[in-house]
Amino acid sequence: MTLPISSKPIINSKDFELNQILERDSYYIDNLKLCQIRLMDNSNYPWIILVPTKPNLVEITDLNDRDFDLLNQEIKKVAKLLQKEFNPDKLNIANIGNIVSQLHVHVIARFKHDKLFPKTVWGSPLKHYDDQSLKEIIEILRKNLALV
């Protein structure tokens, strides 16, 4: 599936390369000061991935203090966006990286009625977005990102 809304990612570093798995499994939404915002291709949950656009980052301890603070501000911004737009029962925010070591943070809106609640989403089957649903959620996220 191709990105339904034309937009070219802007990269903060000429040496930054997005991990192929993250690129394959998610869609570009926008850039913040530090991170690229991506939508995980799993329509079971509104699921955002934040990827700092600096090279060779694996752990949050690889960030300098300024970027560490900025990452936390951007996590909070995306978390507030998901709360505002989807009114979840819970937010799951995680930096795991056991499969993809490139530093990235998951922000997932969870609902008591979702298929796995209260269990974790890790390792569960993906339900890919259809073209119309993908277009709608990307428009919602892009439109409201500036409002939080």
PyRosetta script that sets phi, psi and omega in degrees:
from pyrosetta import init, pose_from_sequence

init()
pose = pose_from_sequence("MTLPISSKPIINSKDFELNQILERDSYYIDNLKLCQIRLMDNSNYPWIILVPTKPNLVEITDLNDRDFDLLNQEIKKVAKLLQKEFNPDKLNIANIGNIVSQLHVHVIARFKHDKLFPKTVWGSPLKHYDDQSLKEIIEILRKNLALV")
pose.set_psi(1, 138.0)
pose.set_omega(1, 179.5)
pose.set_phi(2, -98.7)
pose.set_psi(2, 159.3)
pose.set_omega(2, 179.2)
pose.set_phi(3, -61.6)
pose.set_psi(3, 122.2)
pose.set_omega(3, -174.1)
pose.set_phi(4, -74.7)
pose.set_psi(4, -20.9)
pose.set_omega(4, -178.7)
pose.set_phi(5, -118.5)
pose.set_psi(5, 119.6)
pose.set_omega(5, -175.8)
pose.set_phi(6, -62.3)
pose.set_psi(6, 127.0)
pose.set_omega(6, 176.2)
pose.set_phi(7, -168.8)
pose.set_psi(7, 129.2)
pose.set_omega(7, -179.3)
pose.set_phi(8, -99.5)
pose.set_psi(8, 128.2)
pose.set_omega(8, 178.8)
pose.set_phi(9, -61.0)
pose.set_psi(9, 139.3)
pose.set_omega(9, 173.5)
pose.set_phi(10, -101.6)
pose.set_psi(10, 132.0)
pose.set_omega(10, -175.6)
pose.set_phi(11, -109.5)
pose.set_psi(11, 135.4)
pose.set_omega(11, -179.3)
pose.set_phi(12, -75.8)
pose.set_psi(12, -16.4)
pose.set_omega(12, -176.7)
pose.set_phi(13, -137.6)
pose.set_psi(13, 137.3)
pose.set_omega(13, 178.6)
pose.set_phi(14, -67.2)
pose.set_psi(14, -19.1)
pose.set_omega(14, -177.9)
pose.set_phi(15, -95.1)
pose.set_psi(15, -3.3)
pose.set_omega(15, -178.4)
pose.set_phi(16, -71.1)
pose.set_psi(16, 133.6)
pose.set_omega(16, 172.3)
pose.set_phi(17, -133.0)
pose.set_psi(17, 127.4)
pose.set_omega(17, 178.5)
pose.set_phi(18, -75.5)
pose.set_psi(18, 133.3)
pose.set_omega(18, 176.9)
pose.set_phi(19, -55.5)
pose.set_psi(19, 138.2)
pose.set_omega(19, -176.4)
pose.set_phi(20, -61.2)
pose.set_psi(20, -34.2)
pose.set_omega(20, 179.3)
pose.set_phi(21, -68.5)
pose.set_psi(21, -43.4)
pose.set_omega(21, 177.6)
pose.set_phi(22, -62.7)
pose.set_psi(22, -41.3)
pose.set_omega(22, 179.2)
pose.set_phi(23, -64.3)
pose.set_psi(23, -41.8)
pose.set_omega(23, -178.6)
pose.set_phi(24, -67.8)
pose.set_psi(24, -37.6)
pose.set_omega(24, -170.4)
pose.set_phi(25, -98.8)
pose.set_psi(25, 6.1)
pose.set_omega(25, -177.2)
pose.set_phi(26, -147.7)
pose.set_psi(26, 167.7)
pose.set_omega(26, -178.5)
pose.set_phi(27, -119.9)
pose.set_psi(27, 137.2)
pose.set_omega(27, 177.4)
pose.set_phi(28, -64.5)
pose.set_psi(28, 134.5)
pose.set_omega(28, 175.6)
pose.set_phi(29, -111.1)
pose.set_psi(29, -56.3)
pose.set_omega(29, -175.4)
pose.set_phi(30, -171.4)
pose.set_psi(30, 178.3)
pose.set_omega(30, 174.0)
pose.set_phi(31, -119.1)
pose.set_psi(31, 141.8)
pose.set_omega(31, 167.7)
pose.set_phi(32, -102.3)
pose.set_psi(32, -169.1)
pose.set_omega(32, -178.4)
pose.set_phi(33, -62.6)
pose.set_psi(33, -39.6)
pose.set_omega(33, -177.2)
pose.set_phi(34, -107.6)
pose.set_psi(34, -40.8)
pose.set_omega(34, -167.6)
pose.set_phi(35, -110.6)
pose.set_psi(35, 150.1)
pose.set_omega(35, 165.9)
pose.set_phi(36, -86.9)
pose.set_psi(36, 134.0)
pose.set_omega(36, 177.5)
pose.set_phi(37, -98.1)
pose.set_psi(37, 129.6)
pose.set_omega(37, -179.0)
pose.set_phi(38, -131.4)
pose.set_psi(38, 145.7)
pose.set_omega(38, 176.2)
pose.set_phi(39, -98.6)
pose.set_psi(39, 121.9)
pose.set_omega(39, 176.6)
pose.set_phi(40, -66.1)
pose.set_psi(40, 137.2)
pose.set_omega(40, -179.3)
pose.set_phi(41, -80.0)
pose.set_psi(41, 69.3)
pose.set_omega(41, 177.6)
pose.set_phi(42, -147.7)
pose.set_psi(42, 99.7)
pose.set_omega(42, -174.9)
pose.set_phi(43, -75.5)
pose.set_psi(43, 1.0)
pose.set_omega(43, 174.4)
pose.set_phi(44, -67.5)
pose.set_psi(44, -25.6)
pose.set_omega(44, -175.8)
pose.set_phi(45, -148.1)
pose.set_psi(45, 141.2)
pose.set_omega(45, 166.4)
pose.set_phi(46, -66.2)
pose.set_psi(46, 113.9)
pose.set_omega(46, -168.0)
pose.set_phi(47, -136.2)
pose.set_psi(47, 110.8)
pose.set_omega(47, -178.0)
pose.set_phi(48, -104.9)
pose.set_psi(48, 144.3)
pose.set_omega(48, 172.7)
pose.set_phi(49, -120.5)
pose.set_psi(49, 129.6)
pose.set_omega(49, 174.7)
pose.set_phi(50, -104.7)
pose.set_psi(50, 125.7)
pose.set_omega(50, -179.2)
pose.set_phi(51, -122.9)
pose.set_psi(51, 111.4)
pose.set_omega(51, 175.4)
pose.set_phi(52, -58.8)
pose.set_psi(52, 133.8)
pose.set_omega(52, -174.1)
pose.set_phi(53, -94.9)
pose.set_psi(53, 49.8)
pose.set_omega(53, 173.4)
pose.set_phi(54, -123.1)
pose.set_psi(54, 148.0)
pose.set_omega(54, -174.9)
pose.set_phi(55, -75.1)
pose.set_psi(55, 153.8)
pose.set_omega(55, 168.5)
pose.set_phi(56, 62.3)
pose.set_psi(56, 33.9)
pose.set_omega(56, 176.0)
pose.set_phi(57, -98.0)
pose.set_psi(57, 128.8)
pose.set_omega(57, 178.0)
pose.set_phi(58, -119.6)
pose.set_psi(58, -48.1)
pose.set_omega(58, -177.9)
pose.set_phi(59, -114.7)
pose.set_psi(59, 156.4)
pose.set_omega(59, 177.3)
pose.set_phi(60, -62.8)
pose.set_psi(60, -22.4)
pose.set_omega(60, 177.3)
pose.set_phi(61, -71.4)
pose.set_psi(61, -10.4)
pose.set_omega(61, 174.9)
pose.set_phi(62, -77.7)
pose.set_psi(62, -14.6)
pose.set_omega(62, 179.2)
pose.set_phi(63, -81.2)
pose.set_psi(63, 144.7)
pose.set_omega(63, 170.3)
pose.set_phi(64, -72.9)
pose.set_psi(64, 169.6)
pose.set_omega(64, -174.6)
pose.set_phi(65, -59.8)
pose.set_psi(65, -40.2)
pose.set_omega(65, 179.8)
pose.set_phi(66, -62.7)
pose.set_psi(66, -46.7)
pose.set_omega(66, -179.6)
pose.set_phi(67, -69.9)
pose.set_psi(67, -32.8)
pose.set_omega(67, 175.6)
pose.set_phi(68, -61.2)
pose.set_psi(68, -46.5)
pose.set_omega(68, 178.1)
pose.set_phi(69, -63.8)
pose.set_psi(69, -40.8)
pose.set_omega(69, 179.8)
pose.set_phi(70, -64.8)
pose.set_psi(70, -41.3)
pose.set_omega(70, 176.8)
pose.set_phi(71, -58.2)
pose.set_psi(71, -44.7)
pose.set_omega(71, -179.7)
pose.set_phi(72, -65.6)
pose.set_psi(72, -36.6)
pose.set_omega(72, 175.8)
pose.set_phi(73, -64.1)
pose.set_psi(73, -40.2)
pose.set_omega(73, -178.9)
pose.set_phi(74, -71.8)
pose.set_psi(74, -36.0)
pose.set_omega(74, 173.6)
pose.set_phi(75, -59.8)
pose.set_psi(75, -47.2)
pose.set_omega(75, -179.5)
pose.set_phi(76, -61.0)
pose.set_psi(76, -41.6)
pose.set_omega(76, 180.0)
pose.set_phi(77, -61.2)
pose.set_psi(77, -46.6)
pose.set_omega(77, -179.8)
pose.set_phi(78, -68.0)
pose.set_psi(78, -38.9)
pose.set_omega(78, 177.7)
pose.set_phi(79, -60.6)
pose.set_psi(79, -44.1)
pose.set_omega(79, 178.6)
pose.set_phi(80, -63.8)
pose.set_psi(80, -38.2)
pose.set_omega(80, 176.8)
pose.set_phi(81, -60.0)
pose.set_psi(81, -47.9)
pose.set_omega(81, 179.9)
pose.set_phi(82, -64.0)
pose.set_psi(82, -38.5)
pose.set_omega(82, 178.0)
pose.set_phi(83, -63.6)
pose.set_psi(83, -45.2)
pose.set_omega(83, -177.8)
pose.set_phi(84, -64.7)
pose.set_psi(84, -44.9)
pose.set_omega(84, -172.9)
pose.set_phi(85, -83.8)
pose.set_psi(85, -29.5)
pose.set_omega(85, -171.1)
pose.set_phi(86, -121.4)
pose.set_psi(86, -9.5)
pose.set_omega(86, 177.9)
pose.set_phi(87, 47.1)
pose.set_psi(87, 57.2)
pose.set_omega(87, -178.2)
pose.set_phi(88, -72.3)
pose.set_psi(88, 160.0)
pose.set_omega(88, 173.7)
pose.set_phi(89, -75.0)
pose.set_psi(89, -27.9)
pose.set_omega(89, -177.3)
pose.set_phi(90, -155.5)
pose.set_psi(90, 148.7)
pose.set_omega(90, 171.0)
pose.set_phi(91, -107.7)
pose.set_psi(91, 133.5)
pose.set_omega(91, 171.4)
pose.set_phi(92, -104.8)
pose.set_psi(92, 122.7)
pose.set_omega(92, 179.4)
pose.set_phi(93, -123.1)
pose.set_psi(93, 121.0)
pose.set_omega(93, -173.3)
pose.set_phi(94, -146.6)
pose.set_psi(94, 147.2)
pose.set_omega(94, 172.2)
pose.set_phi(95, -126.7)
pose.set_psi(95, 97.4)
pose.set_omega(95, -174.6)
pose.set_phi(96, -107.0)
pose.set_psi(96, -69.4)
pose.set_omega(96, 172.9)
pose.set_phi(97, 75.5)
pose.set_psi(97, 22.4)
pose.set_omega(97, 178.8)
pose.set_phi(98, -70.8)
pose.set_psi(98, -30.7)
pose.set_omega(98, 179.0)
pose.set_phi(99, -98.9)
pose.set_psi(99, -47.1)
pose.set_omega(99, 177.0)
pose.set_phi(100, -107.7)
pose.set_psi(100, 110.2)
pose.set_omega(100, -175.7)
pose.set_phi(101, -78.1)
pose.set_psi(101, -19.5)
pose.set_omega(101, 178.3)
pose.set_phi(102, -57.2)
pose.set_psi(102, 131.4)
pose.set_omega(102, -178.8)
pose.set_phi(103, -55.6)
pose.set_psi(103, 123.7)
pose.set_omega(103, 174.7)
pose.set_phi(104, -156.0)
pose.set_psi(104, 152.9)
pose.set_omega(104, -177.6)
pose.set_phi(105, -124.7)
pose.set_psi(105, 131.1)
pose.set_omega(105, 177.4)
pose.set_phi(106, -92.8)
pose.set_psi(106, 134.6)
pose.set_omega(106, 172.5)
pose.set_phi(107, -127.3)
pose.set_psi(107, 111.3)
pose.set_omega(107, -170.4)
pose.set_phi(108, -122.5)
pose.set_psi(108, 127.8)
pose.set_omega(108, 174.5)
pose.set_phi(109, -82.8)
pose.set_psi(109, 124.4)
pose.set_omega(109, -178.7)
pose.set_phi(110, -117.4)
pose.set_psi(110, 149.4)
pose.set_omega(110, -177.5)
pose.set_phi(111, -131.3)
pose.set_psi(111, 143.8)
pose.set_omega(111, 179.7)
pose.set_phi(112, -58.9)
pose.set_psi(112, -25.3)
pose.set_omega(112, -179.4)
pose.set_phi(113, -92.5)
pose.set_psi(113, 0.2)
pose.set_omega(113, -179.3)
pose.set_phi(114, -72.8)
pose.set_psi(114, 163.8)
pose.set_omega(114, -169.7)
pose.set_phi(115, -58.0)
pose.set_psi(115, -30.9)
pose.set_omega(115, -173.0)
pose.set_phi(116, -111.8)
pose.set_psi(116, -8.8)
pose.set_omega(116, -174.4)
pose.set_phi(117, -57.3)
pose.set_psi(117, 131.9)
pose.set_omega(117, 8.9)
pose.set_phi(118, -95.4)
pose.set_psi(118, 10.3)
pose.set_omega(118, -178.9)
pose.set_phi(119, -70.9)
pose.set_psi(119, 163.7)
pose.set_omega(119, 179.0)
pose.set_phi(120, -71.4)
pose.set_psi(120, 157.2)
pose.set_omega(120, 178.9)
pose.set_phi(121, -86.7)
pose.set_psi(121, -13.0)
pose.set_omega(121, -174.1)
pose.set_phi(122, -62.5)
pose.set_psi(122, 129.4)
pose.set_omega(122, 177.3)
pose.set_phi(123, 83.5)
pose.set_psi(123, -0.6)
pose.set_omega(123, 179.2)
pose.set_phi(124, -82.7)
pose.set_psi(124, 154.3)
pose.set_omega(124, 179.7)
pose.set_phi(125, -62.7)
pose.set_psi(125, 141.5)
pose.set_omega(125, 177.2)
pose.set_phi(126, -82.6)
pose.set_psi(126, 142.3)
pose.set_omega(126, 169.9)
pose.set_phi(127, -111.6)
pose.set_psi(127, 102.1)
pose.set_omega(127, -174.5)
pose.set_phi(128, -65.0)
pose.set_psi(128, 148.1)
pose.set_omega(128, 176.3)
pose.set_phi(129, -69.3)
pose.set_psi(129, 141.2)
pose.set_omega(129, 167.1)
pose.set_phi(130, -81.0)
pose.set_psi(130, 164.1)
pose.set_omega(130, -173.2)
pose.set_phi(131, -56.0)
pose.set_psi(131, -44.3)
pose.set_omega(131, -177.4)
pose.set_phi(132, -67.8)
pose.set_psi(132, -45.6)
pose.set_omega(132, 179.7)
pose.set_phi(133, -63.7)
pose.set_psi(133, -39.5)
pose.set_omega(133, 178.7)
pose.set_phi(134, -62.6)
pose.set_psi(134, -46.8)
pose.set_omega(134, 179.3)
pose.set_phi(135, -59.6)
pose.set_psi(135, -42.5)
pose.set_omega(135, -178.4)
pose.set_phi(136, -65.0)
pose.set_psi(136, -47.2)
pose.set_omega(136, -177.0)
pose.set_phi(137, -69.4)
pose.set_psi(137, -35.4)
pose.set_omega(137, 177.1)
pose.set_phi(138, -65.1)
pose.set_psi(138, -41.6)
pose.set_omega(138, 177.9)
pose.set_phi(139, -62.7)
pose.set_psi(139, -43.0)
pose.set_omega(139, 178.4)
pose.set_phi(140, -60.3)
pose.set_psi(140, -48.3)
pose.set_omega(140, -177.4)
pose.set_phi(141, -64.3)
pose.set_psi(141, -46.9)
pose.set_omega(141, -179.1)
pose.set_phi(142, -64.9)
pose.set_psi(142, -42.4)
pose.set_omega(142, -177.5)
pose.set_phi(143, -64.3)
pose.set_psi(143, -41.1)
pose.set_omega(143, -171.9)
pose.set_phi(144, -96.1)
pose.set_psi(144, -5.4)
pose.set_omega(144, 179.9)
pose.set_phi(145, -59.8)
pose.set_psi(145, -40.4)
pose.set_omega(145, -177.3)
pose.set_phi(146, -73.5)
pose.set_psi(146, -14.7)
pose.set_omega(146, -175.5)
pose.set_phi(147, -88.9)
pose.set_psi(147, -6.7)
pose.set_omega(147, -179.8)
pose.set_phi(148, -106.9)
pose.dump_pdb("model.pdb")
